[in-house]
Amino acid sequence: MRYVGRDVPTVAPYGSWESPITTEVIAREGAVAFGYLDASGDGIYWVEGRPEEDGRSVLVFSTWAGEPIDVVPAEFNVRTRVHEYGGGAWFRDGRVVYCSSFDDGRLYRIEEPGAEPMPITPEPPEPNTLRYADGRVFAAGRLIVCVRETHGEGEPVNELVVLPSDGSVEPTVISAGRDFYAAPRPNPDGTQLAWLAWDHPLMPFVGTDLCLGDLAADGSISNERRVAGSETESIFQPEWSPRGILHFVSDRTGWSNLYAEEGGKVLALTHEEAELGYPQWVFDLSRYAFLADGRIAAVFTRNAVDGLEVLDPESGELERIELPYTRYYSPSLRAYGSRLVFSAASPTASSAVVTLDLESGQQRVARWSTELQLDERYLSIAEAVDFPGADGLTSHGFYYPPKNPEFVGPPGELPPLVVSVHGGPTAHVSTALDLGIQLFTSRGIAVVDLNYGGSTGYGRDYRDRLRGRWGEVDVEDSSAAAGYFAERGDVDPLRIEITGGSAGGYTTLLALALRDEFSAGVSYFGVADLVTFHGETHKFESQYDEYLVGPWPDAIELYRERSPVTHAESISRPLLLLQGLEDKIVPPSQSEQIVEALARRGVPHAYVAFEGEGHGFRKAESVKRATEAHLSFLGQVFGFEPAGKLEPIHIENLEAVRQ
């Protein structure tokens, strides 16, 4: 479908413009996600998130020039709950693939696309009490090594295990005793194993150890040693070259670059002021891949914008490949021969699974995330902005002005502004096309997508601005951004909303309580009480707050002071809260505490809870409902009528306050 509108613009209030980007488009097209790709001589594989199938993740295969087909049968959901965030839910050996089932947590072997999945791990006592992720096959296809997470009494236990690829024997533990494991990678001849390990209170993007050991024929490990990493050095993506040289990414210089270990010596292969690494919220991420000619393809992030580059290890020269893409997803970059496969998006095109032959330059899109073809005149292109933030330091963001060739705002009226705060908080946003942003801008609502202090994409020093200062730097930067665009004359200073999900929801709640720049807020499953959150959240993040706030329990008063619920009595502006009822990361009780405080004081608010949804909404109907709720809320609070058929929400106390 191609949408082309009228030629003569109509004068209409900002926020009320008709848009080709409807809530149905967001639910059907905007939430489709690609990731966890791989390439072989036969073709390419990827995992595809399908909101119209209740958010099911499907493993898909395509020959290099053919049509995609599903590898797994209908209803099979290729996901793992290890670390709750998952990732690394499938791996392969030739055409044989191994997938984790989201329903029971077991690993299944699938001989070829469409074949019946055969379980190869024991049936757990209860579904998902034994979970597996990030596997690799070695020993001529005979053995699998992977991460296992066991749930029972007390804290879950994470280990490295080995099991036969046919499931004939139960998994055997080969490494235990560390709090977390990731990326077990056998070398090409199966005689050595590299892996990552770290312990509380560290997160993998704060400090990890890269370990190496000798592999025996039965998969056991001996002669373990640490190759790199520390409590202040994060290691990312250990990978063996075809020649058997161990490569990895380290941020030891403050920027994440590529290194190689050979003969007991570690050598830096790149020296860029850029980020090759990526925060390891999920398993099995890949940002570099080995080419047949010895070169290495890599995705570097510079000022929060991704670019594909090719390294010649002999000369140390990096060659930038000129492509339109500014974000590479999951991220996942794989190679076969001279051909690359990746998922990426540009400022004017949604994400797609792309193949690129570096010898011929030939590109092919194997699958688009959306069939909607928008006239680029409807797309708002990001302006990179730098503004004075917390402590007078420069902070960053991307500004999207209203854009729609069919409409203009009334003379003298300025548009509302949505200040969008990303989650993580160790993450960043880019300039790639985001239909969620374009939903607003094409209706006459400006958006600033913030990379506040603490974000990735600008080096470790910028990321560490949030160390011990979560709830300060992010709030100050969000408020500074609102003031910056109001003072610049871009937006209406009386109609500025702040919104975010998870950690971004936390910033939203705290900013509404402590700052005056915002007229309203929308929190998607935001953290409200840092004290209870410390005990309620899952193992992986259970001590992340010690990096963000301070040592527990010594700094408990600081946790209370930084909690939005402590300041809930100060929230007086309208607030919408959206929450998944099966969220194990930010439980519903976090949102419900804020709702109770607002109701008690008669503050305008709305609370929409979603059955069957966890941390982030995957189902098409949930995405649609959340999007419509957000638009309805904005329209009621800021005084405009959103175009299109929307299911409105009721905002408690709004009319009483107006009267």
KEVEX-778677 format. One record per residue (C-alpha): x, y, z. Coordinates in steps of 0.25 Angstrom, whole numbers, padded with zeros to 4 digits, always signed. Each point is the difference from the previous one (the first is absolute). Layout:
N
XYZ ...
//
This chain:
659
+0000+0000+0000 +0005+0014-0004 -0006+0012+0007 +0000+0013-0007 -0008+0012+0005 -0006+0013-0005 +0009+0011-0006 -0006+0012+0007 +0003+0001+0015 -0011+0002+0010 +0001+0009+0012 -0003-0008+0012 +0004-0001+0015 +0013-0007+0003 -0003-0014+0005 -0013-0001-0009 +0006-0003-0013 -0004-0012-0008 +0011-0010-0002 +0003-0012-0009 +0007-0006+0013 -0012-0005+0007 +0000-0008+0013 -0003-0012-0008 +0013+0002-0008 +0007+0001+0013 -0006-0013+0005 +0002-0008-0012 +0012+0006-0007 +0008+0008+0011 +0002-0011+0010 +0006-0010-0010 +0014-0003+0004 +0011-0008-0006 +0013-0005+0007 +0009-0012+0003 +0004-0002-0014 +0010-0010-0006 +0005-0004-0014 +0004-0013-0007 +0003-0005-0014 -0015-0004-0001 -0005+0014+0004 -0004+0009+0012 -0007-0002+0013 -0006+0010+0009 -0010+0002+0012 -0013+0008-0003 -0009+0006+0011 -0014-0001-0005 -0010+0009+0008 -0012-0005-0008 +0003-0014+0006 +0000+0004+0014 +0014+0005-0001 +0006-0014-0004 +0014-0001-0004 +0002-0008-0012 +0013-0006-0006 +0000+0003-0015 +0009-0006-0011 +0002+0005-0014 +0009-0004-0011 +0009+0012-0005 -0009+0003-0011 -0013-0007+0004 -0013+0002+0008 +0000-0001+0016 -0006-0012+0006 -0002-0003+0015 +0009-0010+0006 -0009-0003+0012 -0014-0004+0000 -0012+0009+0004 -0001+0003+0014 +0015-0003+0003 +0006+0013+0007 +0015+0001-0002 +0003+0007+0013 +0008-0002+0013 -0002+0006+0013 +0014-0001+0005 +0003+0013+0007 -0015+0003-0003 +0004+0008-0012 +0005-0012-0008 +0007+0000-0013 +0008-0011-0006 -0012-0009-0001 +0005-0008-0012 +0013-0005-0006 +0003-0010-0011 +0009-0010-0006 -0001+0000-0015 -0015-0001-0003 -0003-0006+0014 -0005+0011+0009 -0002+0000+0015 -0011+0009+0006 -0004+0003+0014 -0015+0000+0002 -0006+0012+0008 -0011-0009+0005 +0008-0010+0008 +0014+0004-0001 +0005-0013-0007 +0010+0000-0011 -0005-0007-0013 +0007-0006-0012 -0006+0003-0014 +0006-0008-0011 -0005+0009-0011 -0010+0011-0003 -0014-0005+0004 +0005-0013+0007 -0006-0003+0013 +0008+0005+0012 +0006-0010+0009 +0004+0003+0014 +0014-0002+0004 +0000+0005+0014 -0007-0006+0012 -0015+0004+0003 +0001+0010+0012 -0007-0002+0013 -0008+0012-0004 +0000+0008-0013 +0012+0009-0002 +0007-0005+0013 +0011-0004-0009 +0004+0010-0010 +0010+0000-0011 +0007+0010-0009 +0012+0004-0009 +0004-0014-0005 +0010-0005-0009 +0002-0013-0007 +0014-0006+0000 +0008-0014+0000 -0005-0003-0014 -0014+0003+0003 +0000-0009+0012 -0001+0009+0012 -0007+0013+0003 +0006+0011+0010 -0010+0010+0006 -0004+0008+0011 -0011-0006+0010 -0008+0007+0010 -0006-0008+0011 -0012+0006+0008 -0004-0006+0013 +0001+0004+0015 +0008+0013+0001 +0007+0007-0010 +0001-0006-0014 +0014-0007-0003 +0007+0002-0013 +0010-0010-0006 +0007-0004-0013 -0005-0014-0004 +0004-0010-0011 -0010-0010-0005 -0001-0010-0012 -0006+0006-0012 -0010-0011-0001 -0005+0001+0014 +0005-0014+0004 +0006+0005+0013 -0004+0011+0010 +0008+0012+0000 +0013+0000+0008 +0005+0013+0007 +0014+0004-0005 +0001+0014+0007 -0007+0005+0013 +0002+0009+0011 -0001+0013-0007 -0013+0008+0001 -0001+0001-0015 +0005-0006-0013 -0001+0003-0015 +0006-0002-0014 +0006-0014+0002 +0008-0001-0013 +0008-0013-0004 +0012+0003-0010 -0001-0006-0014 +0007-0013+0004 -0008-0002+0013 +0012+0000+0009 -0002+0013+0007 -0012+0008+0006 -0001+0015+0002 -0012+0005+0008 -0004+0013+0008 -0003+0000+0015 -0003+0010+0011 -0005+0002+0014 -0010+0009+0008 +0000+0012+0001 +0005+0001-0014 -0008+0001-0013 +0007-0006-0013 +0002+0014-0006 +0007+0005+0013 +0010-0012+0002 +0002-0014-0005 +0011-0010-0001 +0003-0007-0013 +0004-0014+0004 +0008-0011-0008 +0001-0015+0003 +0004-0013-0007 -0011-0009-0005 +0000-0015+0002 -0007-0010-0009 -0011-0001+0010 -0002+0015+0001 +0007+0002+0013 +0009+0012+0002 +0014+0001+0006 +0011+0010+0001 -0010+0012+0002 +0006+0014-0001 -0004+0014-0002 +0003+0007-0013 -0005+0014+0002 -0011+0008+0008 -0001+0005+0014 -0010+0007+0009 +0002+0012-0008 +0002-0006-0014 -0012-0005-0008 +0003-0011-0010 -0010-0003-0012 -0001-0010-0010 +0011-0010+0001 +0002-0007-0013 +0010-0009-0007 +0005+0003-0014 +0000-0011-0010 +0015-0001+0003 -0003-0003+0015 +0004+0014+0005 -0008+0005+0012 -0006+0014-0003 -0009+0009+0010 -0004+0014+0002 +0005+0008+0012 -0003+0014+0006 +0013+0000+0007 +0003+0014-0006 -0013+0006+0002 -0004-0004-0014 -0004-0014-0004 +0010-0005-0011 +0004-0014-0006 +0011-0008+0006 +0006-0013-0002 +0008-0010+0009 +0011-0009-0006 +0011-0006+0007 -0004+0005+0013 +0001+0015-0005 -0012+0009-0002 +0001+0009-0012 -0009+0012-0003 -0005-0001-0015 -0008+0013+0000 +0002+0014+0008 -0012+0007-0003 -0008+0010+0009 -0012-0007-0003 -0008-0012+0005 +0001-0014-0006 -0006-0006+0013 -0014+0000+0004 -0007-0001+0014 -0003-0015+0002 -0014+0000+0004 -0002-0013-0008 +0008-0011-0004 +0007-0003-0014 +0002+0014-0005 +0010+0002-0011 +0006+0013-0006 +0011-0006-0008 +0002-0012-0009 +0012-0006-0008 +0000+0000-0015 +0007-0011-0009 +0011+0010-0004 +0005+0002+0014 -0007+0013+0002 -0010+0003+0011 -0013+0007-0002 -0005+0008+0012 -0011+0010+0005 +0006+0012+0007 -0009+0010+0008 +0005+0014-0001 -0009+0011+0007 -0011-0010+0001 -0001-0003-0015 +0005-0014-0005 +0008-0002-0013 +0005-0012-0007 +0016-0001-0001 +0010-0010-0005 +0013-0002+0007 +0013-0005-0006 +0007-0006+0011 +0013+0000-0007 +0000+0015-0002 -0009+0004+0011 -0008+0009-0010 -0015+0001+0001 -0008+0002-0012 -0014+0006+0001 -0011-0007-0008 -0010+0011-0005 -0014-0005+0003 -0012+0008+0005 -0002-0008+0013 +0002+0007+0013 -0004-0011+0009 +0004-0015+0000 -0009-0009+0008 +0000-0009+0010 +0012+0003-0003 +0003-0012-0009 +0010+0000-0011 +0005-0014-0006 +0008-0003-0012 +0002-0012-0010 +0011+0002-0010 -0001+0014-0005 -0015+0001+0003 -0005+0007+0013 -0014-0001+0006 -0006+0010+0010 -0013+0007+0004 +0001+0015-0001 -0008+0013-0002 +0002+0013-0006 -0007+0014+0003 -0010-0002-0011 -0001-0016+0000 -0005-0009+0010 +0009-0012+0005 +0002-0011-0010 +0009-0013-0001 +0010+0004-0010 +0011-0008-0007 +0012+0007-0006 +0011-0006-0009 +0013+0008+0003 +0007-0005-0013 -0011+0004-0010 -0007+0011+0009 -0014-0007-0003 -0010+0002+0011 -0013-0007+0002 -0011+0001+0010 -0005-0013+0005 -0011+0005+0008 -0006+0014+0004 -0006+0002+0013 -0012+0007-0006 -0006+0001-0014 -0005+0014+0002 +0007+0009-0010 +0000+0014+0006 +0002+0013-0009 +0012+0006+0007 -0006+0013+0000 -0008-0005+0013 +0013-0004+0007 +0007+0009+0010 +0015-0002-0001 +0008+0001+0013 +0008+0013+0003 +0012-0004+0009 +0000+0010+0012 +0010+0003+0011 -0005+0008+0012 +0005+0003+0014 -0004-0011+0009 +0003-0004+0014 +0012+0006+0007 +0001+0010-0012 +0006-0012-0009 -0005-0002-0014 -0011-0010-0002 -0006-0006-0013 -0013-0003-0007 -0007+0000-0013 -0011+0010-0003 -0012-0004-0009 -0008+0012-0004 -0015-0001-0005 -0001-0005-0015 -0012-0002-0008 -0001+0006-0015 -0015+0000+0002 -0001+0009+0012 +0006+0013+0007 -0002+0005+0014 -0009+0013+0002 +0008+0013+0000 +0005+0003+0014 -0001-0014+0005 +0012-0009+0004 +0000-0015+0000 +0000-0009+0013 +0013-0007+0003 +0002-0014+0004 +0013-0002+0008 +0003-0015-0002 +0009-0007+0010 +0006-0013-0004 +0000-0012+0009 +0012-0008+0005 +0005+0010+0005 +0013-0006-0006 -0005+0001-0015 -0002+0011-0011 -0009+0005-0011 +0004+0002-0014 -0005+0007-0013 -0006-0012-0006 -0014+0000-0004 -0009-0002+0012 -0015+0000-0004 -0004+0003+0015 +0007+0013-0002 -0006+0003-0013 -0013-0003+0005 +0001+0013+0008 +0008+0009-0009 -0010-0003-0012 -0011+0004+0009 +0006+0013+0004 +0007-0004+0012 +0015+0003+0002 +0009-0011+0006 +0014+0001+0006 +0006-0014+0002 +0011+0002+0011 +0013-0007+0002 +0002+0006+0014 +0013-0001+0008 +0001-0015+0003 -0003-0004-0014 +0008-0009-0009 +0005+0004-0014 +0010+0011+0005 +0011-0008+0008 +0001-0005+0014 +0002+0013+0007 -0013+0005-0005 -0007-0013+0004 +0006+0001+0014 -0006+0014+0002 -0012-0008+0006 +0009-0008+0010 -0006+0003+0013 -0009+0011-0006 -0012-0007-0006 -0012+0009+0003 +0009+0012+0000 +0007+0001-0014 -0011-0006-0008 -0010+0009+0007 +0008+0013-0002 +0003-0004-0015 -0014-0002-0003 -0004+0013+0006 +0011+0007-0006 -0004-0005-0014 -0015+0005+0002 +0006+0014+0004 +0009+0000-0012 -0011-0002-0010 -0009+0009+0007 +0010+0011+0000 +0004-0003-0014 -0015+0003-0004 -0002-0013-0006 -0012-0005+0009 -0011+0005+0010 +0007+0000+0014 -0014-0002+0006 -0002-0013-0008 +0012-0009+0003 -0002-0015+0003 +0011-0009+0006 -0001-0015-0003 +0008-0012+0001 +0000-0015+0002 +0007-0008+0012 +0012+0008+0004 -0006+0011-0009 -0013-0001+0008 +0008+0002+0013 +0005+0013-0006 -0013+0004-0004 -0007-0002+0014 +0012+0007+0007 +0000+0012-0010 -0015+0002+0002 +0002+0000+0015 +0013+0009+0001 -0001+0009-0012 -0009+0010-0006 +0003+0000-0015 -0010-0011-0003 -0015+0001-0001 -0003-0015-0001 +0007-0013+0000 -0002-0015-0005 +0007-0011+0007 +0002-0013-0007 +0002-0011+0012 +0009+0010+0007 +0008-0002+0013 -0007+0007+0011 +0007-0005+0013 +0014-0003+0000 +0000-0007+0014 -0011-0010-0004 +0006-0001-0014 +0013-0005+0006 -0007-0012+0006 -0010-0002-0011 +0007-0001-0013 +0008-0011-0006 +0014-0005+0003 +0006+0006-0013 -0003+0014+0005 -0001-0002+0014 +0012+0008+0004 +0001+0009-0013 -0006+0011+0009 +0014-0001+0008 +0006+0006-0012 -0011+0010-0003 -0003+0004+0015 +0010-0005+0010 +0003-0012+0009 -0011-0008+0006 -0004+0001+0011 +0009+0011+0004 -0006+0010-0009 -0014-0003+0003 -0004+0014+0003 +0005+0004-0013 -0009-0011-0007 -0012+0006+0008 +0004+0014-0004 +0001-0004-0015 -0013-0008+0000 -0011+0007-0008 -0010-0006+0011 +0007+0008+0010 -0004+0013-0007 -0013-0005-0006 -0007+0011+0009 +0007+0010-0009 -0006-0005-0013 -0011+0010-0004 +0001-0001-0015 -0009-0011-0008 +0007-0013-0001 -0003-0013-0008 +0005-0013+0004 +0001-0013-0009 +0004-0013+0007 +0001-0015-0004 -0006-0008+0011 +0010-0012-0003 +0012+0010+0001 +0011-0008+0008 +0010+0012-0001 -0008+0012+0004 -0012-0007+0007 -0014+0007+0000 +0001+0004+0014 +0010+0010-0004 -0010+0008-0009 -0012-0003+0010 +0007+0007+0011 +0000+0013-0008 -0014-0002-0004 -0004-0001+0014 +0007+0013+0004 -0006+0007-0012 -0014-0005+0003 +0001+0004+0015 +0003+0014-0004 -0009+0002-0012 +0011+0002-0010 -0005-0003-0014 +0005-0014-0004 -0003-0012-0008 +0005-0014+0002 -0001-0011-0011 +0005-0014+0003 +0003-0011-0010 -0004-0014+0002 +0011-0010-0005 +0010+0011-0002 +0014+0000+0006 +0011+0011-0001 -0003+0006-0013 -0013-0002-0008 +0001-0011-0011 -0014-0003-0004 -0006+0009-0011 -0013+0003+0008 +0008+0004+0012 +0009+0009-0009 -0012+0006-0007 -0007+0003+0014 +0012+0006+0006 +0002+0009-0012 -0014+0004+0000 +0000+0003+0015 +0012+0009-0002 -0006+0008-0011 -0013+0001+0007 +0007+0005+0013 +0008+0010-0008 -0012+0005-0007 -0009+0002+0013 +0012+0006+0008 +0005+0010-0011 -0013+0003-0006 -0001-0006-0014 -0008-0011-0006 +0009-0011-0006 -0004-0004-0014 -0005-0014-0003 -0008-0010+0007 +0006-0001+0014 -0005-0008+0012 +0000+0012+0011 +0005-0002+0014 -0007+0006+0012 +0009+0009+0008 -0004+0000+0015 -0002+0014+0006 +0004+0008-0013 -0014+0007-0001 +0000+0003+0015 +0013+0007-0001 -0004+0008-0013 -0013+0004+0008 
//
